[in-house]
C-alpha cells in the first residue's frame, strides 16, 4: 500500500513509534524481576505458591490444617523432604545482597509426648550453590550441576529420658560442605535458661527450658552477600538482630546460581546416624510459617530501587526483616490485624523502626519521597513521631554521623508530628525528644514557639501552622519529599483521598550528598500510660514525586531562601 498523503504518513509513523515505545517499556518491565515475588506465607489454604516439594515417604504436607503455615507431619521411617522453587536464582536475574528468611517451629506434641521427653524431629533451611558454567546445568532440577556445594541449618529436638521432664533437648545444628573452613558445622552454642522448679501447689506447672531455640518460633536466614561471600544466621524474634555466621566460598570460585533454597526435613535414618540415641519419630509435626525473600537494608537494595524499602503490615504474624530498637518495646502484627503495633513501656523515651544508614543520593538519586500512615496514642499524653534524617554534605565512606554524632555535618531533618496535651498538635522539624534539632539550636520546650518556626532552622516548616482537624485525625499521614539535592518538602493529611497539606519547598543552604541514617522515631514522655501504643499501617518509599509541589495550602508562602510563586 502506497500512502500519498503526507499527514497520513506522519500519523502512521507516530502510531508505529508509539507501539514500539510501549513494546520496549513492556519488554523492560518483563525483564526486571523482583526477588520479593518468590516469597510465600501459606495464607491461602491448599496453595503452595512457587514452592515445589519432592515426594518423600513418611511425610505429609498441609496448608489447610493450620492456615498461615505449612504443617509437615512425620511418620517413621521417613525420607528427606525438600522444598525448592523449581528454578535456579541467578545474579543476573536478582542482584546480590538479598536475604531469605524462614520461620520454623514444632507442635507441642514434639515436646510433651512419650512421658514429657518428647519426640525426635528436625526442620531446617537448605541452600545449594553452584559455581559451574550455566551452560552445563541440567534441565532436570532434581539433578545438581557440577561444582555444587550445600548447607543445611536445622532446628532439632531430641528425646532425653534423663531430662527429668524438661521436654528433651533442642539445638541448632548445621551440616554440609559449603563452608570450606568447617567453622559453622555441627552444634551452635546458643544459650537457654531453665524455668523451675515449679511450686506443685500452683497446679499444672512443670520444669521446662526456655529462651534461645526453645522460643515460640525460630527464624533461619541465608544472605547472598557477594559472588564469593554468604552468611547464615538465626534469631528468635522478627524485630531483633540476627546472629550471623559469615562464610567465604572463594575456594570454589564465584557463585553462578542458587540451585536450591527452601525448607528441609532430614530423613529419620540421618537423624539416627547423627544422634544414635534417637528412637521416637512418629507423631511429630514441624511447621514452616513463611518463606520470605527481600532486600533488608539500604546497603543491599539495588541502586535506584528505593521502593524495595517499603513495608505493608497486612499479614498477621509477619513483620519482615527490619531494624528496630527493642529495649522495653514490643513489635507485633496480630493484635491489630493490618497494622504493626508498637507497644512501649515506661523508661524508654524513644524507639525507631525501619531504620538504616548510608542513605546516599548517588545510590538513590532524587526525586523520591517516603510516606507513613499511622494511628498515634491518645492525646491525653505527650507523643511524637518523626523521620530522623542526618544530613551530610559529603559522604566519602559509609556514614552515620561524624565521631558517632548522628546529627550529620549539615544538620538533622526530623519531619514529624507531636502532641502537647492541652495545647494541641505541632508539625515540622520537631526533632527527637523534647527539643528542636533545627540548625543545632539549644533545646526549646514544647509550645515556645508553638509552631517551631525557628529563624534560621534547618528544613521545611509550616509558617502558618496546620489545621488541628488534620493533626488530630486518626489515622494520620506524613509525607517527606527529597526533590533534589538542595530542596525538601513535608506534607500531612487526614484521609487517603485528601490533598496533602504542604510546606513551601525549602532550599538547603548547602548541597546535600545524602543522609547518614533514617528511621521513623517515636517517643514517650512521663504521663504516658504503661503499654503505650502506636499502630503503623505502612511505611512507603517511592521514586519520583507523586503530586504537585504546590496547592492551596502553600501557594505564595515564603520558606527560607525558596518560595512558591
PyMOL commands that set and color helices and strands:
alter all, ss='L'
color gray80, all
select helices_A, chain A and resi 6-31+35-38+108-112+134-136+161-163+200-202+212-214+250-252+268-274+306-309+402-404+438-440+468-471
alter helices_A, ss='H'
color red, helices_A
select strands_A, chain A and resi 52-53+59-62+70-74+81-84+99-106+121-130+148-158+169-176+186-188+193-195+208-210+218-226+229-235+243-248+257-265+285-294+311-312+323-324+329-332+340-344+350-360+368-375+383-387+389-392+411-413+415-420+424-429+476-482+487-493+501-502+506-507+514-524+532-543+558-559+562-563
alter strands_A, ss='S'
color yellow, strands_A
deselect
rebuild
show_as cartoon
